Amino acid sequence: MSGVQPYHEITEIARSLSEPLTSAELSAALDRVEYLFEIIPPELQEPVEQLAAQLRRKLAQAAD
């Protein structure tokens, strides 16, 4: 986990949801969230899963 700041990254990704993002950006953010999900403490996994779900919805909408 050297150099990884999961709390900071999760916060930045959540903030980016209010901006228009391309499918590629959404996909990259989702990949990052899924990686971070694996390394964060269990008590933070539920909110991060909600963030991942939001990213999946936005990605599905962008594909339409």
N, C-alpha and C positions, 0 to 999 in steps of 0.2 A: 504494500500500500504506500510505498515511498513516493512522495510527491503528489499523491492523490488527496484532494481536499473534498471529500464527498458532500459535506454540508454546503460548502460554497458552490460547488457545481450544481447540486440539486436546486439551490435557491436561484441561481442564474438561469437554469433551464425553465423553472417555473415562471420566472419573470418574462422570459422570452415568449411565453404563450400568448401574451397580449399583443405581440407584433405579428405582422403577416410573415409566414415562413413558407419556404418552398417544400415540396415533398422530400427532397434530398436533405434539407435541414431538419425536418421533422423526423425522418428516418434516422439520421445521425444522433439526434437528441434522444430518441427512443433507445437506440443501441447503448448510448452512454448511461441512461437511466437504468436499463436492465443490468448493465455491468455494476453500477453503483449499488443496486439492490442486493447484489451478492456480498458486498463488503461492509454494508452498514449494519448497525446493531438491530436486533429483532424489533425493538420498540419503534423504530422509524420505518420499518418495512411497509406498514399499512399506508401511511401517507405517500410514500414513494410509489406504491402500487397504484394509488389513485392518480398520481401524476402520469404514470405510464399509461393508464387507461385514457386519460385526456389526450395524450399524444397519439394513441392508437385511433381515437375518434377523429382527431384533426387530420391524421394521415389518410384515413378512409374517406373523409370529406374531400380532401385535396385530390384524391384519385378519381372522384366522380366527374 
